[in-house]
Amino acid sequence: MKLDVKETERNPAIDLYDLVTELFPINRSLTGSGVRKTLGIVERHIGLKINEVKTGTTVLDWHVPMEWNIRGGSITTVDGRCLVDFASSNLHVLGYSKPVRGVFTRAELERHIHTLPDQPDLIPYRTGYYADDWGFCLPHKLWQSMNDEVYHVEIDSDISAGSLTFGEFFVPGEAPDEVLLSCHVCHPSLANDNLSGIALMTALALRQARQKRRLGYRFLFLPATIGAITWLARNEPVLANIKHGLVLTCLGDSGQFHYKQSRKGAPIDQAVAHVLRHSHFSHEIMPFNPYGYDERQFCSPGFNLPVGCLMRSVHGAFPEYHTSADNLDFVKRGALNQSYSVIETLLDLLDGNCTYQRVDGRGEPQLGRRGLYRAIAGQREAGGATQMDLLWFLNLADGDHSLLEMALRADVPFAGLESAARIALDAGLVYARPE
């Protein structure tokens, strides 16, 4: 396995961009038919378990909200010209808008209008999950041009008792320890901030299900915040098994990689930093902070799980964020494939990160008479171990250093030390220590 990751070396089993394109038109929110339709498409690729949790169910300090569904919404002039139409962009209606139908003066309507004066051509994405209100989002330039005294307004929606829907796919491993991966499924037509994570998670789940694994892998497709809180409330018995975790979001644009560390400074932080360093992709490591995505739920003090967040451009820091510019042109096929290759390499590292001990640690073993120089030469062109990788491995195989700790100490790619471990194991020089 070669850790000098390039997008041409690791290819997903499905076309990531095509999946993003298929999911893009669907209107999603915290609850409702759009989430179910999205998870139904994911279910075509993996054996997703789809869960429904009834409205009003107590989940930690929260309750599962009412379910929201929408069929349409518009602002029309009195002579019948449609100026704003939900059918043309599902960003046009404030998320969780209650139904409304009537004629409003421009001054009355203004209280329910959301625009971006600094980005006058874009539609903002706004929600009012718990606001008991309604509203429209539209380009500021359009709103400035709307000077009629009255407008006809209609939002055809309902907020009623139903359920919150989330998806889960678990791939068991040989050991009880697990890797948790999570993405959010609650945004409407936003390609990077939502759909890139869903597409990558689907491909990674398909990949992990097809190969032998030491660790278990738990893939969660959740509405943000309330979905993670609901899952945590219903799954406390399995949380002790989670040894590594990653929230995936905003991974389809061309920005550099960013990784936000876990709250507890867990091994996942060292593993991601190591993979990014040796991938040669531009990146930045960020300290934990309690703002962002569902890592803040997984890392809340009562759970304190080892979960970080991997992104390319950082949420809220790129101009397309939560606007109509986060579209299919903003997401790049090559960027999605790069992101996949980095995460796939990371999962291989986590799964292969074992501890070894020399059978006889007194002095350096004679490599020549065991044919180990030939073994190294045979692997070198395939990206395997170098002689220095083997020497580092044999020196640090004392039962106290994992392969990742060795790689960090030697400042070499993890894959080289993993190859060295296989060479030494085949030669009977080491044995694997139980985790």
ABEGO torsion letter per residue (X at the ends): XBABBBAAABBBABBAAAAAAAAAABBBBABEAAAAAAAAAAAAABBBBBBBBBBGBBBEABBBBBBBBBABBBBBBAAGBBABBAAABAAABBBGBBBBBEBBBAAAAAAABBBBAABAABBBBBBBAAAGBBBBBBBAAAAAABABABBBBBBBBBBBBBBBBBBBBBBBBABABBBBBBBBAABBBBAABGAAAAAAAAAAAAAAAABBBABBBBBBBBBBGAAAAAAAAAAAAAAAABABBBBBBGAABABBBBBBBBAAGBAAAAAAAAAAAAAGBBBBBBBBBABEBAAAAAABAAAGBBBBBBBBBBBGABAABGBAABBAAABBAAAAAAAAAAAAAAAAAAAABBBBBBABABEBBBAAAAGAAAAAAAAAAAGBBBAAAAAAAAAABAGABBAAAAAAAAGBBAAAAAAAAAAAAAAGABBBBBX
